[in-house]
Amino acid sequence: MHGVFGKILEIDCTRKQFHEQPLDDRVYEQYIGGKGLGAWLLLQRNPEGVDPLSPDNHLIFVTGPACGFGIWGANRYAVITKSPLTGVFCEAYSGGKAFLQLARSGYDALVIRGALDSWHYLEIRNGSVRFKDAGTLTGKDSFETEKMLREEYTSEKPAVLTIGPAGENLVKFAYINNDFGRCAGRAGTGTVMGSKKIKALVVIGDTEKEAFDPEGLREYKRFRLENGRDHSSTKAYKASGTPLVVDITTKVEAFPSRYWSEGTVKHVEKINASALHTLCRVKQKSCLYCFIACTRGTTVTSGRHEGLETDGPEYETINAFGGLNLVDDIREIAYLNDLCDRLGVDTITAGNVTAFAVEASKSGKIPFEIDYGDVDRIAELLKMIASREGIGNLLAEGVRTAAQELGMEERAIHVKGLEPPGYDPRYLQGMGLGYAVSDRGACHLRTTFYKPELAGLIDPQTNKGKAEMLLEYEDRLAIYDTLILCRFFRDMIYWDELGTIIRGTMGLDLKEGDMKQISRTIALTIREFNVREGMTPEDDALPPWFFTNTLGKNKYILEKGRFQELVDDYYRLRGFSGK
C-alpha cells in the first residue's frame, strides 16, 4: 500500500517496552487512515468498559495518508482515546508543524498504553523510544515545557507535544499542546496523557512515505494553490481569521451569552474581529502547507496586558469568555486564552465551566463569589481548576459532574458530558442535530453545519432535507479526518478532489459512493465502541434548557417532537438502531 507505512508503533509505558506491528492492507482499504485507523485501533485494543484513566485505556496518535506530501491543508494530527470527560469516543485534532514529524516517524500511529511510575517524557525517533526523566518539567506550564525541550533539541526541530498543570492534575478537560498554542483540545486528551505520567512527547522523524503517483500529486498541488489562494473563504479568513464569525452569529442572535440565556451581547464591537485588529497588533499566521493563514498572531499593545503575545483568540474562545462569561474587552479575552493555553485546558469547556460557576454562585450553590465579566475572578477560578484547589476540584470534572453534585442538572448545558461550542441550537437547529448525534458529544467540527445554515444554503428552522444535508457534510468531513485535512478547506475540496488525493497517495481508485461507504464504516465502528461503553440512543439528545427557554427577541425555541424527527431522520439515513 502506498501513502502509508503499513505499520504502527505500540508503546507499553508500564513495562517501558515498545514494538512495531504491521497492518494488513485491508485495514487501510476499509478505514484509509487518520480517524478511521484510530477508531479501529481503539475498538480493537481497549478492554470493554475500561476506566479512561486506567493504564489500559489507549492513547493513539495518528496522521493520515495525505500528511507528509506537502498537500495543501494536510497539516494535522489526531489523538484518539476514550474520553475521561464523556466516557465515550474521543477524537481531537491539532495543526501547526508537529504533524510533519509524526508523518515521518515511520508509523501510521503511535499506540500508547500502560502508565509510568514517575513523570517522564518520551523521545521517539527511528523506530526507537527512550523513556526520559521529566522531573525538571513537572509543574511547568505547556509553553515552558515546550521551550525547555526545544532548547534541549535545538538542532533537530522535533515535534514537541506537551501537557500543562491541568493534565498533570487530571483535570477532565486538559489538552495536548504543540507549537506554543496549537492544541488537540476537546474531551480530555491531555488528561489521559497525564494519567500515564507522560509530560511530553518529542518526535523526530526522517522516514518518507512513497506516493503512488508523485507527478499527479504535484499537478494537484499546483491546481489547488492556483484555485485556492484567491478563494472567497481564503480572503475572509486571511483578513479577519475566525473572529469574523462573532458578527455573523450575533446578527442572527445565535451567539450564546450569559451562560446560554441570551444570543447576543451589547459589547460585540469590543470583542469582534475589528476590535482585535484595532486594540492589538495582529499578523497572519498559518500552519505548514496552508495558504489560508486563519490564525491571528496577536500582541496586546495597550492596557494591563500590554506586551502579551498569543495565537488568537479564535472565535470559540471569544464566545466562551466574551459571550458565555460576558467579558467585554478583547484584550482580556486574549489574556484568558493565554492562561488556558499555559494551564493546558480546552477553552470551550473552560468557558462553559466558569459561566456555569457564575450561575452556581448566584444560586448559593458554591462558596466562591464570581460574577459575569469579572476577569480576575474567572482567571483565579481557572487556576483553581488546574490545581484542583477548593471548588476547582469539582469544576475540574466538567459541567455534567459538577451539576449532578450541586443539584443543578436542569441548568447544565452539555451533550454526553461535552460542553457545546459557540452556536446556539435554538436558532441553528441543524447545528443542534450535529451536537446531538456527534460521536464525541456537543461538537461543531464533525459536521460544521453552522456553515450552510448561516450561509443561507438551508433554513435554520426547517426540518425538510436537513438530516440529508448534514449527513453529506458529515460523510465528507469524515474522509477529511482520515487523510487528515483542515476543515477550512471544506469550501474548496469536494468528493472528486478527495478521490484525487487518495489515488495520488495510496493508489486506491475511490468514487464518491466508495468514500461514503468508508465514512459509514467508520461511523458504525465508533457507534459500536460507544454502545459497548454504555451509550444509549437517549444520549443523542440536547439539554432540556433549549426546549424550555426561548432565545432572543424572536423567541426561538426547540420543539421536542420536531427535533426528535430530525434525530430519527438521521438514524434512518445513517443506519443506526433507535433501540
N, C-alpha and C positions, 0 to 999 in steps of 0.2 A: 504494500500500500504506500503510495506517495503522499507527501504532505504531512505525514505523521512519523513518529519514531517507532510506533508499534510496540511500545513497552512503557511500563510505569516504574517508579521507584517507591518501594514500600519501606517505611522507616518505623522501627519499633523503639520508642523512647524508653520504655521500661527496661528493655534489655540492652539498649544502646547498640542496636544492630540495624542493618539495612540490607536489602537485596533488590535486584530488578526482576520484574515479572513481565514476560512477553504477553501480548494480547492478540487474539485471533482477528483477522481482517473483518470477520462478520460483525464484531462489536462496532467497528467504525462504519460499516455499511448500514447498520441499524441506528447508530447514535451520532455519527460524524466525529464528535469530539466535544471539548468545552463542557457546557451544561449537560449535554446528553451523556458524555462519558462519566462526568462526575455523579450524575443521578444514578446511573447503572452501578458504579462502584459503591456508592453509599448503600444502595439496596442490597448489594451482594455482601459487603463487608460488615455493616453494622448489625450487631445482635438485636433481635426484636425487643422493643421496649427499653432499650438501654438509656440510662440517665445521660443527658447531654454533657454533663461534667465528669462522667466516668472515663477512665482511661480507654475503655472500649469504644467510645464514640470517635469516629474517624474524622480527621481534618484534612480535606482534599484540596490541593491547589492545582488548577488546570489552565492550560491555554488551548487555543483552537488551531485547526489546520491553516487558517489564514494568517496566524500570528508568526512573525519572523520572516516574511517575504516582502516587507515594505508595502503592503497593500494599504491604501488609504482607509483609515478608520479601524483597521485591525490592530488595536493597540491596548488591549485589556487582558487581564487575567481574572479568573473566577475562584472563589472559595466556596466549597460545598461541604455542609456538615448538618448535623441535627441541631436545631436552634435551642439554646438554653432559655430564650425568651418565650418562644411559642411552643416548643416541644415537638415541632414537625420539621419538614424540609426547610433548609436554609441555603440560599444562594446569595452571594454578594460579589460585585464586580468593581475593579479599580483600574484607572487609567494611569497616565504618566509615562514613565520609561521602564518601570520594573518588569513589565510583561516580556520584554525582549530577552532578558537573561533567562527567564523561566522558559521561554520558547526555544532557547538554545541550550537548555540543560541536558538534552539527550533523552528526555522523557516527556510523555504527554500529560503526566500527572505525578505529583508528589503526594503520596498517601501516608498520612501520619497517624499512628495510634499509640496507645500507652501513655505513660506520664513519667517525667523525670523526678528524682527525689530532691533536687535543688534547682535553682534557676540557671538555665543555660541558653545559649543561642546556637543555632545550627548553621554550620558552614557547609554548603552543598556545591561541589564542583567535580566535573569529570567523573561522574558516577560514584563519587565517594561522599560520605557525610562525616563531619567532625563535630562532636558534641563539646562545646567550649563554654567554660565557666562565664556566667553573666553577673557575677557578684557586684561588679562596679557599675552595672547598668540598672540594677533593680532600684525602683523608686524614681527613676528618671522619666521625664515625660517622653512622648513619642518622638518629638523633634530632637531633643537632647540625645536620645538613644541612637537615632539615625546619624546624627552628626558625629558622635563618638565612634561609631562603627565605620563610617566613611573615612574618618581620619586614620583608622587602622588599616583600611584597604585603599589608600589614596590612589595608587596607580592602576587599580583594576576596575573601578567604576561598576561595582556589583549592584544587583537589586538588593535593597535593604528593606525588609518588611518588619515592622515593629508594633508592639503594643505599649500603651501608656499605663499610668497607675490604675485606671479603671479596669483594664484587662488583668492586671496583677491581682486586684481585689475581687475579681469575678463579678463585676457589675454586669447584669444580664444583657446590656446593650452596648458593650465595649466593641471597638472596631480594630481592624488591622490597617496601619498606615504605611504608605510608601511615598517617596519623592516629596517629603515635607508637606503633606496636606492632601494627597490623594488617598482615598480610603475605600476598603471593602467594608461598607458602613453598616448595613442593616442586619438586625436579628441576632447579633452576638457572636460574630466570628472571632473577635478578639477575646471574648470570654472563654471560648473553647481552647484557643491557643494558650491563654493564661492557665487554664486547668491542667495543661500538660507541662506547665512551668517552662514554656518556651518564650523568652523575652523578644527574640528576633530570629529571622531567617536571613542569611547572607547567601545569595545565589550568584554564582559566577559560571556562565555558560559560553562555550565556544564551539558547540556542535550544531551544524546547519542541517536543516531538513532538505530533502530533494523534492523539487516540484515536478509534477507530471509534464507540464507544458510551460517551461520558463518564458519562451518567446510570447506565448499567448498571454501570460500574466503581465509581461512588460507592456504589451499593447493595451491590455485592460487598464493598467495603472495610468498610462498616458490619457486614455479616454476619460477615466474618472476625474482626473485632475482638470482636464480641459472643460469638462461638463459640470464640475462641481464648485470650482473656486469662485464663480460668479453667480451661483445659485442664490435665490432669494433667501433661503434659510441660512446659507453661509454668511451673506451680508448682514442679516439681522443679528446672528449670534456674534459675529466679529465686532459689530458696532456696540452691542449692549450686553452680550452674554445672557445667561439665564435670568438675571434680574428683570429683563424685558417683560417677563410673564406677570410681574406684580401688577402692572397697569391693566393687563388683559383680564386677569381673573377678578380684579377689583371692579372693573367696569360692569361685569355681569353678576356681581355680588357672590362670587364663588371663592373668595379669598378668606379662608377660615380665620376667625379672630375671636378674642375673648373666650378662649377655650371652646371653640365650636358653637358659640352663641350667636355670632354675627358673621356677615360675609364681606364686610368692608372695614377700613379704618380711616379715621379723619386725617391721620398723618401720612397718607400714602405718598405725598410729594417729598416726605423726609426720609423715605426708605426705598424708593424705587430706583431704577437704573440711572435716571437723571441725577438723583441725589448722590448716588455712589460716585458717579463721574465728576460731580461738582465739588463734593466735600473731600474727596480723596484723589490721589494721583493713581491713575489706572493704566496699565499696559496690557495688551493682548498676550495671552499665553496659550499654548496648545500642548497636547500630548504628542508623542513621537508619531510620525506618519499621519498628521492631521493638518488640513488647510482651513478648518473651521475656526479654530482658536476661540473657543467659547469661554475659556477661563479668564477671570479678571485677576491680574497680579496687582494687588491693592496696597497702597501705602497711605495711611491716615496722615493728613497734613495739618490738622488743627484739632483743638480740643484736648481733653485729658489723656487721650491715647495717641497723641501726635508721635509719629515715627513708627507706629506698629505696622508691620508688613505681614500680609497673609494672602492666601489664594481665596478669592471670593469676596464676600459671601455669595453663595449660589441662591437661586430662588427658594429652594426648600428651607434653607437656614433663615432667610429673610422672613418667610412666612412663620416658621416655628417660633422665632423670637419677636419679630415685628408685628405679626398677626396674632398668634395664639397668646403671646405674653404682652402685647401692646407696647413694646419698646419702640420709641418714636424717633430714633436717631440711627442712621445707617452706620455711623462710626461706632456706636455702642454694640450694634449687631456684629460688626466686624470683630470687635473685642471678644464677644461671646463665642463667635465662630472660632477664633484662635484658641480660646480657652478650651473649648470642646476638643479641638484637634490635639492639643497638647495633653489633655487628660485621656484622650482616646475614647470618646463616646460619640455615638451617632447623633447628629444634631436634630434629626426629625423626632426621634424618640425623646431626646433630652428636652426639647422644647415642649413636647406634649406633656412630659412628666412634670416640668416646673409649672406649666399652666394649670395642670391638674392639682398641683400642690397649692396654688393660689386659691382654687375653689375649696380645697380641703381646709385651708387656713381660715377662710372666711366662714366656713361652716363649723369651726371649732373642733375639727377632727384631728388636727395635728398641732403640736406645741411649737410651731415655728411661724412667726409673723412674716408674711410676704404679700405683696400686692402687685397688680398688673403694672408693668412699666418700671418696676424698681430693679434696675440693672444690678446694683451691688448685692442685693439680697438673692437675685437669681444666680449671680456668679458664686456667692457663698454657698448656695444650695447645691450647685453643680460640683463644687469641691467636696462638699459633704457626701454627695452621692459617690463620687470617685473613690473616696477614702472609706465609705460605708460608716460614716460617723453620724450618730444621732438618728434623726428621721431619715437621713440619707441612706441608711441601711435598708429601710423598707422601700424607699423610692428606687433604689438600685435594682429592684426586682421588676420594674416596669409598671405601667398603669394597671394592667389586669390584676396582678397580685396585690398591689397596694390598695386598689379599690375593694377587693374582697376582704382584706384585713380591716379596712376602715368603714365598711358598711356603706360604700358609695358606688356600688355596681351600676346603679341607674345613671351615673354621671361618667362612667368610664367609656372612653372612646377608643376602640381597638377592634381588630378582626383577627381572630385566632391568637390574640396576645400581641400582635404587632400594631403599633400606633400609626394612623394614616398620615400621608403627606398633604401638601397644601392645595387640595382641590376638593371643594365641598360637594358631596354626592347628592345633596338635595336639589341642586341645580344641574350638575353634571351627573345625570343618573346612570349613564353608561360607565362613567368612571367608578360609580358606586358598585356596578356589577363587577367591574375589574377588581375592586377591593375584595368583594365578597368571595369570588371564586379563585383568586390568586393562590397558588400553592404555598406561598410563604406568608400569607396574611395580607393586611392592608398595604398594597403595593401599587405604585403608579407605573413602574417600569416594565411589568410583564406585558402590558398592552399599550401603554402611553395613550389611553383612549381620550384623555383630555384634548389631544390634538384635533381629531376630527370634530369633536363637539364644539370646541372653541373656534375652530376654523369655519364652521357652518356646513360641514360635509354631512352632518346628520343632526336633527333636532335633539338637543339635550333632554327634552322632556318626553320624547316619544319612545314607544317600545318597538314599533314596526321596523324590522330589519336590523335592529341594534345588536342582538346576540350574534347574528351572522357577520356583521362588520367587525365586531370585537374579536370574534374567532379568527377572522382573516388577519388582523393585527397581531394577535397572539401567536398564530402559526408562523408568520413571517419573522417576528422578533425572536421566537424560539430558535429558528435557524441562525439568526444573528448571534445568539448566545452559544451556539455550537461552534461557530467559526473562530474567534469571538469578535464581533463588530460593535462599534459605538452606536448607541441609539440615535444620535443626531444625524446619522446618515439615512434615517428612515424615509426621508422625503426624496431620496435620490436612488437608493439601491432597492430594487424590487426583485421579483422572482427570477427573471431572466439573468440579471447580473449575479444573483446568488448562485445560480447554476454555473455561470462562467467562472466564478471564484472556486467553486467546488471541483469543477473539471480541471481547471488550471493547476490547482494544488494537489488534489487527490487522485484525479483521473476517473472520477465517477461521473457518469452522464445522468444527471437527475433533472427531471422536469418538475413543474410546479406541483403536480399531484404526488410525485415521489417525495418531495420535500415536506408536503403537508402530512403524508403518512409517517414520516420520521418525527415530525412535531407531535403527532398523535401518540406515537410510541413513547416518546419522552414524557408526555403528559400522563399517560397511563402508568408509566414506571413510577413517576413521582406520586401519583394518586395511590398506587399500591403501597408505597412507603408510608405515606401519611395515614392511610386507613389502618395499616399494620401498627402504627404508633398511637392509634386511638382516635383519630379524627373521624367525625361523622358528617353526613350531609347538613346537619343542623349548624355546623360550624361555618358553612358557606353562607354567612349572613352578616348584616350590618348591625351596629349597636342600636338599641331601641330609641336612643336620643333622636336619631334622624327621622323617625316615624311619628314622633310626638311633639317636636319643636320646629316651628317654622323658621324660614331663613329670609331676612331682608324685607324690603318694602313690598316685594311681590309675593311674599308668604309661601315661598317654595317649601314643599314637604314631600317626603316619600310616602306613598300609599302601599301598605304591606302586600295586598293582593297583586297589584300591578308589578311591584318589584319582584315578587316570587315568580310571576310569569316570565320575567327576564331570566332569572336563575334556571327555571325549568327549561326555557328555550336553549340556554347554554348547555345544560346537562344533555339534552336530546342531541344537539349537534356534536358535542364532544364525545358522546357515547358513554357518559358516566351513569351509574345507577343512583337513584334517589333513595335507596334503602340502605 
